[in-house]
Amino acid sequence: MPEGADPTQEDSAHVCTEEVRAGVPRAGGPDVSGTACRARESKRGARRHVGALLDLNPETLRNWAEERDRVESGRSPAPRTAESEEVRALRRRVSELERANEILKTSAAFFAQAELDRRLR
């Protein structure tokens, strides 16, 4: 293992190579599996390089690329869960209540001013 490497993370290139060597059955055979592993490593290396140049985490770049792929393919950016739907509904409700409060404050100020004007006459 290289010096400074995280011992908790497995080297996926090593895992891919070992799977191909061990004869793990893969769709398309070992040639396709090996090619896929090399392509994945190539992408990871590119993300590391670009991340270092831009001072960004390579995983951030991966997330952005996946998001772009989802948008370009017409899929929704992220699947909605019941919890996220509830949060959206609650935020919408808070916004409505804040607008109602502003209206009430404005109307209360208007009527308070009208009452003062009436008393001064």
N, C-alpha and C positions, 0 to 999 in steps of 0.2 A: 504494500500500500504506500502511495507517495506521501512524503512528509507533509504535514498540515492538512491531510485529507480527513474528512469526517468518517470515523470508523463505523458509525451507525448506518451510513448509506452504502448500499451495495453498488458495485460498479456494474451498471446494466449491460455494458458491452461484454463484460466477462460472463454475465448470466446468459446473454444471447448466444455467445460462442459455445458455452457449455451445453446449452439446450440443443444446439445444432449438432455438436459432437456426440452427445448422448443419444441422438436419434429420436428425440422427442417428436412424435408425429405432429406435423403442422400442415395446415391447408396449403397446398401448392408445393409441398416438399421442402427439403432442407435448403435448396438454392434460394427459393423465395424467402424463406425465413431468415437466412443470412443476409440477404439484400435488404430486407425490412429492418433488421437490427442495425446494419450499417447506416441506413438512411436516418433512422431515429437518432443515432449517435452524431451524425453529421448535423442534424437540426439542433441538437443539444449544444454541440460545440459552437455553432453559429450564434445561438442565443447567448452563450457565455461570452463570446467575443464582443457582440454588439452590446450586451449588457455592461461589460467592462468599459467600452468606449463611451456609452451614454450614462454611466454610473447608475444603472438600473439592475434590479434583481432579474436574473434570467427567467424566473417563474412569472414575473410580471409580463415580460414579453410573450411568454407562452400563453398566458391568459388573454392578452390582447389579440394574439393571432387566432386563438380559438373563437373569441367573440366575433372577430372579423369574418371568419369562416362561417359561423352560424348566421350572421346577418346576410352575407352574400348568398348563402344557400336558401334563404327565405325562412329559416327556422327562427323562432322567437329567441331573443337574446339570452333569456334564462327561464327555466321552468318556474312557474309560480306555485308556491306552496300555500296551504290554507293559512298559515301564519302570516306570510307576506301579504296575502289578500286582506287579512284582518287589519294589519298595520296600515295598509293603504286606505281602508275604509275609515279607520280611526283618525288618520291624518286629515282626510277629507272632512270628517265631522268637526275636528278641532278648527279647521279653517273656516267652516260655516259659523261656528260659535264665536270665533274672533270677529268675523264680519258683523254678526248680530250685536256683539258688545259695542263695537264702534258706532253702529247706528243708534243704540240706546244711549250711549254717552253724548252723542251729538244732539239727540232729541231732548235729553235731560237738560243740557246746557241751554238749548233754545227756550224751553219752557221756564227754566229758572230765570233767564234774562227777561222773558215776557212778564213773569210775576213781579220782578223788581221794577220794571217799567210801569206796571199797573199800580203798584203801591206808591210810587213817586208822584202820581197824578193827583 
